[in-house]
């Protein structure tokens, strides 16, 4: 499969469709403004003039009406955007998703969490929140505004009927939506279409109000105003619902292109077309398909791995036909499908291959020294957001090699805070003593007890294992309440202030934790790593860990 060509083609098509959608919105505003202005002329009793359209298009009247229509669309979109400001968690909860307990004992749920964590670490991005939809359909989605508020949702049917390779293909597909900005585009489409829909809803309310007011009036009193109100309401309904239909058609076309892009990216990330291809084949054979039962499923239909809802026609279908998707990733597919009702066997994980030193260095271990840090900086910049099988194998090996006590702590709200404190505490005994006093004054007693319990495994923690542990702990830390996070932040600030021998690595890990929870400041979000290659080379040289010193507790 030439997945690079497929990606380029999908990106070009998406750009054209987004421009078309913006033009359609402009056309909708103009049409609605003209019709409402005509209704205003009618309500004013001036329809009998020589040219009512010319009166409706008088600059002052048309400008005020157009401003009102734009305000309705923008206001409706802004309202929906605010409702979804929490990011992926808002979408997942709207669909009935349940945030997975990081300490779950369910084998299928545990495997899902492991696959997501591996993909995140291999991608060099924070681990997203993982939600489970108790739905028998096979489906998944990724949603959010930025990587720090991203969430991945997976149905019960998917984790029960897909084997590990197939599940990894689905998760790689969803990570493509995160890494290529699709989830941000998708939420903006949701908000924009809601703004267009509001026009139709207002028209419906006006039409209903005019009909009800007409029952209590004589035909001679207010007849012109009533007719004008009904005409305006009908016009807004017509334009609003027609605009919503056109918008949904363009949204569906955008979604179809991004699905092809995500399928191609899943092959690129895993180099295993049988994974994503097998998941699509299983979905095609599955009796219940991908249709979700959540009441709000239709609004988010363009976010899903499978269609999720029944389309009225191919023009409104948000996903390409499964056969077309399968043939793109498996060109030699003979059309056969797996047994439709039997759950896929859960094969044990295969032995992981040894990872190259470059990938090992990217995840925080391997080569040491300033020269090595500078040498790999360019590769790090190029590889962030571009996972591959080697990075995935290393991520799985890295997670499997961590002390089990530290992994368990990373998934517990109290212990995760203690783990981060231990990782960020310095090497110098004087620093550690001062930092311990800071925690004694500010941290909760339960957290301090967890820190004491983790002292032994933290003492054996290698420098290269800090980053994976931090990334695994971030989803739990994002669930802290405002008061809990304020205390946690104050403790981190106190630890840095009490460090007598401050170092670049400690500072970088401190910033990584805060950014992973709070997100990047808005002014920095549009920067690209490739534009910072020079400064990053110097930073990588300063941060790259050398040999671990005895007595280092993180």
Order of alpha helices (4+ residues) and beta strands (2+ residues): alpha-alpha-alpha-alpha-beta-alpha-beta-beta-beta-alpha-alpha-alpha-alpha-alpha-alpha-alpha-alpha-alpha-alpha-alpha-alpha-alpha-alpha-alpha-alpha-alpha-alpha
